[in-house]
Amino acid sequence: MLRAKRGQHTAALEDYRAVIEFEHVDEGMLAMALYNRALVYDAQGNRSGAVTDLKRLLLLNAAAERVKTEARRRLVRMDQKLARSDALLNLETSPHQGTKDGDPPNDPR
């Protein structure tokens, strides 16, 4: 977690990967590693990686309910952020309003 806070994302991802892939990892520790790796992925703009880890966390039986609650909240916020981005993108790419076929309005000068 410390490496992630320092912005050392590559090193943090390696640390979390090592925990996640450890054969005898406790499910509570696995849940925290998945959650923290999802945060790093999200900070890097890797939404797919973040969503995958958060959904995997939610499938763990032994994960603390507070961690699952935070994972659900993070997924909702990510969906809301994506919806806002899509709405902005649609505004930027939509044809000019009030004109025929998206042609720019005539300049009355």
Backbone as a ProteinNet text record, in pm:
[ID]
protein_1_A
[PRIMARY]
MLRAKRGQHTAALEDYRAVIEFEHVDEGMLAMALYNRALVYDAQGNRSGAVTDLKRLLLLNAAAERVKTEARRRLVRMDQKLARSDALLNLETSPHQGTKDGDPPNDPR
[TERTIARY]
83.3	0	87	198.9	287.2	340.9	377.2	428.9	321.8	200	90.6	71.2	77.3	61.6	173.7	291.2	406	405.1	306	297.6	383	434.5	516.7	424.3	346.3	239.9	290.5	397	447.8	492.3	565.9	611.8	493.5	395.6	277.3	201.3	186.1	116.3	188	320.8	398.1	376.5	374.5	349.7	212.2	110.6	-25.4	-37.3	27.9	26.2	86.3	196.5	261.6	167.5	96.1	0.8	-113.2	-168	-283	-248.6	-126.9	-87.3	-31.8	-10.1	42.3	-59.3	-13.9	-104	-181.1	-119.5	-181.8	-227.6	-263	-303.3	-441.2	-453.8	-580.9	-677.8	-805.9	-902.9	-918.6	-904.5	-911.6	-797.6	-677.5	-560.3	-575.3	-629.5	-653.7	-751.2	-855.5	-954.6	-889.6	-805.1	-739.3	-643.3	-570.3	-478.1	-554.9	-666.7	-748.5	-803.8	-850.8	-906.5	-799.1	-683.7	-576.8	-522.7	-513.2	-468.3	-571.3	-698.7	-803.5	-788.2	-752.8	-731.6	-616.5	-508.5	-393.7	-433.3	-500.7	-546.4	-633.1	-725	-813.4	-732.6	-634.7	-550.3	-471.7	-440.6	-367.6	-460.2	-590.5	-685.4	-719.8	-679.4	-708.8	-840	-950.4	-1082.3	-1114.4	-1079.3	-1108.1	-1040.4	-914.2	-842	-903.2	-941.6	-1002.6	-1135.4	-1218.8	-1349.9	-1333.1	-1240.3	-1216	-1177.7	-1085	-1042	-1154.2	-1230.6	-1339.5	-1447.2	-1479.2	-1579.7	-1528.6	-1400.9	-1342.3	-1347.5	-1318.7	-1325.2	-1465.1	-1566.5	-1704.7	-1744.8	-1673.5	-1703.2	-1640.7	-1551.1	-1483.7	-1576.6	-1585.5	-1671.9	-1617.4	-1486.9	-1428	-1390.1	-1416.8	-1383.1	-1470.4	-1408.4	-1482.6	-1592.7	-1706	-1820	-1787.3	-1706.5	-1670.9	-1589.1	-1503.5	-1424.6	-1516.9	-1612.2	-1708.5	-1793.4	-1831.7	-1910.7	-1831.1	-1704.2	-1619.3	-1600.7	-1588.4	-1574.6	-1700.4	-1817.2	-1943.3	-1950.7	-1914	-1916	-1821.4	-1704.2	-1605.8	-1660.7	-1725.1	-1783.8	-1891.6	-1975	-2079.9	-2016.5	-1915.2	-1849	-1783.4	-1723.4	-1661.2	-1766.4	-1881.2	-1990.3	-2041.6	-2054.5	-2101	-2000.3	-1872.8	-1767.7	-1769.9	-1788.3	-1795.4	-1917.2	-2029.9	-2151.7	-2131.5	-2065.1	-2037.8	-1945	-1843	-1750	-1821.4	-1909.3	-1986.2	-2076.3	-2139	-2227.3	-2148	-2030.3	-1946.7	-1900.3	-1863.6	-1820	-1933	-2054.1	-2169.6	-2195.3	-2174.9	-2192.3	-2089.1	-1965.5	-1857.8	-1871.4	-1932	-1940.1	-2076.4	-2173.2	-2305.9	-2304.5	-2388.6	-2396	-2448.9	-2421.2	-2469.3	-2620.5	-2670.1	-2814.2	-2875.7	-2993.6	-3067.3	-3026	-2941	-2900.8	-2939.2	-2952.7	-2991	-2869	-2884.4	-2780.6	-2648	-2651.2	-2529	-2437.1	-2483.2	-2399.5	-2383.4	-2267.1	-2250.4	-2341.6	-2388.9	-2476.9	-2403.1	-2480.5	-2421.3	-2378	-2265	-2215.3	-2282.4	-2363	-2439	-2353.3	-2224.4	-2141.2	-2138.8
-119.6	0	125	118.8	234.3	273.4	173.6	204.5	271.9	227.1	288.1	432.6	458.8	595.8	686.2	628.7	706.6	721.4	663.4	672.5	569.7	473.8	367.2	253.5	282.6	191.2	56.3	55.4	-71.5	-162.9	-107.8	-187.1	-233.2	-146	-181.8	-295.6	-287.8	-394.2	-527.9	-524.9	-647.8	-704	-616.3	-660.4	-726	-661	-715	-845.8	-853.2	-975.9	-1091.6	-1065.7	-1170.8	-1224.1	-1135.1	-1177.5	-1256.1	-1204.7	-1267.2	-1406.9	-1424.5	-1552.9	-1650.3	-1604.5	-1692	-1801.4	-1925.2	-2040.6	-2048.5	-2009.6	-2026.4	-1894.5	-1799.7	-1668.7	-1678.8	-1613.4	-1602.4	-1520.9	-1557.9	-1486.9	-1340.7	-1309.2	-1169.7	-1088.2	-1146.5	-1080.8	-1071.4	-1176	-1175.5	-1064.1	-1048.8	-943.5	-805.8	-783.1	-652.1	-628.5	-733.2	-719.4	-690	-758.5	-732.3	-590.3	-546.9	-411.8	-307.1	-323.5	-225.3	-226.2	-344.4	-348.9	-281.3	-298.7	-231.3	-79.8	-29.3	115	163.3	85.1	122.7	117	9.9	0.3	120.5	156.2	269.8	398.6	417	537	543.2	427.8	421.8	430.8	432.3	436.4	299	193.6	56.9	14.1	63	35	-113.5	-179.7	-321.9	-403.8	-375.6	-445.5	-419.8	-294.8	-258.7	-331	-330.8	-396.1	-546.4	-607.8	-751.6	-785.4	-708.6	-735.2	-711.5	-606.1	-577.6	-685.8	-731.6	-837.8	-969.2	-997.1	-1118.1	-1110.7	-994.2	-972.9	-1003.7	-959.3	-979.3	-1126.7	-1211.7	-1355	-1429.8	-1364.5	-1430.6	-1441.8	-1560.2	-1582.6	-1518.2	-1526	-1480.5	-1332.4	-1263.1	-1120.4	-1045.7	-954	-873.7	-796	-785.3	-716.5	-570.8	-507.7	-367.3	-354	-453	-450.3	-471	-562.4	-584.4	-459.9	-394.2	-271.1	-165	-149.7	-51.6	-88.6	-217	-261.6	-227.2	-251.1	-215.7	-65.4	12.6	159.2	203.7	144.8	179.7	145.9	30.3	-6.7	92.1	134.3	232.2	363.9	410.3	536.7	526.2	411.9	393.9	396.5	333.7	336.5	478.5	553.7	692.6	777.5	756.8	831.3	798.7	671.5	630.8	691.8	695.3	754.4	903.4	973	1116.3	1135.9	1051.4	1061	1036.3	935.6	906.7	1024	1084.8	1198.8	1315.4	1341.3	1450.1	1419.4	1295.7	1256.3	1273.6	1237.9	1254.7	1401.4	1488.5	1632.4	1684.1	1634.8	1682.1	1631.8	1515.6	1457.9	1474.8	1531.5	1547.5	1662.7	1653.6	1762.5	1889.9	2000.8	2129.8	2126.1	2172.1	2173.5	2288.8	2265.1	2370.7	2390.6	2304.4	2316.7	2189.6	2198.8	2084.3	1994.9	1867.2	1767.2	1795.6	1871.9	1896	1998.5	2068.5	2172.6	2286.6	2348.7	2462.8	2576.8	2654.1	2765.6	2867.4	2934.2	3039.1	3155.9	3213.6	3331.4	3453.2	3527.2	3639.2	3760.4	3754.2	3872.8	3906.5
0	0	0	69.7	78.6	-59	-138.4	-272.5	-357.9	-345.7	-422.1	-379.7	-249.3	-199.9	-248.6	-268.4	-316.9	-468.6	-533.9	-679.3	-750.8	-677	-735.6	-780.3	-882.1	-922.7	-972	-1049.9	-1102.5	-989.5	-894.2	-779.5	-694.8	-676.5	-597.9	-665.2	-797.3	-869.8	-853.9	-855.6	-835.6	-695.8	-596.1	-458.2	-446.3	-500.9	-493.1	-570.7	-687	-766.9	-687.4	-617.6	-538.8	-430.7	-364.9	-261.5	-324.9	-433.8	-499.9	-551.1	-600.6	-657.4	-553.3	-430.6	-325.7	-297	-302	-293.2	-161.5	-52.2	79.3	140.1	57	108.9	175.7	286.8	358.4	272.1	270.8	186.1	224.8	351.9	393.7	334.8	335.4	277	125.6	65	-79.1	-115.9	-36.9	-62.6	-58.2	41.3	52.3	-64.3	-104.8	-217.6	-346.4	-367	-486	-484.8	-368.5	-357.8	-385.8	-322.8	-341.3	-483.7	-544.8	-683.8	-774	-743.6	-820.9	-812.3	-694.3	-679.1	-767	-771	-854.9	-1002.1	-1041.5	-1180.5	-1217.6	-1130.1	-1156.6	-1169.3	-1082	-1087.9	-1218.5	-1274.9	-1401.8	-1522.9	-1498.5	-1609.2	-1663.9	-1594	-1635.7	-1571.5	-1625.5	-1568.8	-1573	-1680.5	-1694.9	-1585	-1559.4	-1453.8	-1317.6	-1293.1	-1164.9	-1145.4	-1247.4	-1238	-1216	-1287.8	-1272.4	-1128.9	-1071.2	-933.7	-833.7	-852.2	-758.6	-764.4	-883.3	-896.3	-837.8	-856.3	-797.5	-645.1	-590.6	-446.1	-393.9	-465.7	-421	-416.8	-487.6	-488.3	-370.7	-298.6	-186.4	-66.6	-11.5	104.3	230.8	250.6	376.5	376.4	268.1	264.5	364.3	435.2	532.7	461.5	526	464.6	435.2	518.5	493.1	364.9	336.6	213.1	93.6	106.4	-1.9	-25.5	82.5	69.8	-4.2	31.5	-37.4	-184.3	-213.3	-352.2	-432.1	-371.9	-439.8	-464.7	-365.1	-380.7	-491.2	-495.5	-598.3	-736.6	-751.4	-880.4	-922.6	-828.9	-859.2	-903.1	-830.4	-867.5	-1004.3	-1033.9	-1164.9	-1275	-1251	-1349.2	-1369.9	-1261	-1271.3	-1348.3	-1321.4	-1390.9	-1540.3	-1573.2	-1713	-1781.2	-1712	-1768.1	-1795	-1701.9	-1723.6	-1842.2	-1853.4	-1966	-2097.5	-2099.1	-2220.5	-2257.2	-2157.3	-2183.1	-2240.7	-2185	-2237.1	-2378.6	-2403.2	-2536.3	-2636.6	-2597.5	-2686	-2715.7	-2617.5	-2640.5	-2739	-2725.4	-2811.8	-2954.6	-2973.3	-3107.2	-3172.8	-3101.3	-3160.1	-3259.8	-3363	-3461.2	-3396.1	-3461.1	-3409.4	-3397.8	-3287.5	-3267.5	-3346.1	-3395.9	-3464.3	-3608.5	-3662.6	-3801.6	-3875	-4003	-4084.6	-4107.9	-4082.3	-4109.1	-4039.4	-3933.3	-3858.3	-3920.8	-4027.8	-4087.5	-3988.9	-3987	-3896.8	-3939.7	-3844.5	-3880.3	-3966.7	-4053.1	-4137.1	-4051.7	-4086.6	-4015.5	-4077.6	-4000.5	-4057.1	-4091.1	-4071	-4098.2	-4239.9
[MASK]
+++++++++++++++++++++++++++++++++++++++++++++++++++++++++++++++++++++++++++++++++++++++++++++++++++++++++++++

